[in-house]
Amino acid sequence: MKNIALVEKMNDIELGEKSLQLRGDILKMLYKCQSGHPGGSLSCLEILMAIYYKTANVKADDPGFEQRDRVVLSKGHASPALYAILADLGFFDKADLMNLRQIDSHLQGHPDMNKTPGVDVSTGSLGQGISVAIGLALAAKHKKESYRVFTIIGDGEMQEGLVWEAAMAAAHYKLDNLIVLLDYNGLQIDGSNEEVMSVGEPTEKFEAFGFECFEVDGHDINAITQAINEPCIGKPKFIKCVTHKGNGISFMADQFGWHGKAPNKDEFEAAMLELGVN
C-alpha cells in the first residue's frame, strides 16, 4: 500500500468556490423535491470533482465519443453530486436540476444512462457498479483502447459479496485501466459500518485481492488527483478516500440520519447560509 502524502493543499481558489456552489446545487435539488440522499452526495463530491475537473477525458458536447474515460457511480444514490457536476460542465441545462426525481425528468433518484447525457452506466443496486466497470475495462483492453474506467463505491456497499467477486476478476485480468475510488465515510443508512456489518480494513483487503492501493483525504482534490495519476502497471488501482458524510454542512456532518433525508425549510436556509452561496 502506498500512502499519498498531502504534498500540496488545495490552493486553487476557483475549485474551492466551485465546491461550495456544487454543494448548494445539491441541497437545492433535494430541498425542492423533498427526497434523496444528502449525506453520501456531499461526502463524495470532491472525489467526483477530482475525476471530472482534473483527470477524466470527457466532452459535454459529445458525451458518447468512443475514446472518453468511463465513470461509474456505483453508489448511485449519490446521484445529486454527479448531476450537479454534469450540469456545471454543460452536459445538460442547469435548470434541469430542479426537476430531480420528478416523473417526467431525466434526472431520477439513481443515474439512468438511457436518459441523462454524461451518464455511462445506470446504477443503484449496490455492488453492481464495480462489476459493470470491470466489463468496461475489459472491453477497452480487448479493443486496445486507452481510455480509463473510474468507479466510485461506498463503504456500506462493500458488504455486498459481489464487490469482492468483482475485485478478484479485476486483479485476475490485470486491469490497470480500472480505478476504484472508495467513499469511506464510515456510515450507512442504519448507523456506522462497524455497528451494522464491519468490513474491516478495506485497503488491506483490496491489496490482498491484488490491487495497487492508496489512501488519501477524500476532500482534498489535489491528493485524490495525485493518487489517480500515480503510475500503476499490471494491476487495478484502489484509492481509499477518507471522507465525512454530509461534509460541508456542520449539522449534517458525520450524522447517519442524513443518509436519505431531505432538509426542511429551516435546515435548507441554515445550510445555504453556512455555505455562503445563493
Secondary structure, 3 states (H helix, E strand, C coil): CEECCCCCCCCCHHHHHHHHHHHHHHHHHHHHHCCCCHHHHHHCHHHHHHHHHHHCCCCCCCCCCCCCCEEEECCHHHHHHHHHHHHHHCCCCHHHHHHCCCCCCCCCCCCCCCCCCCCCCCCCCCCHHHHHHHHHHHHHHHHCCCCCEEEEEECHHHHCHHHHHHHHHHHHCCCCCEEEEEEECCEECCEEHHHHHCCCCHHHHHHHCCCEEEEEECCCHHHHHHHHHCCCCCCCEEEEEECCCCCCCCCCCCCHHHCCCCCCHHHHHHHHHHHCCC
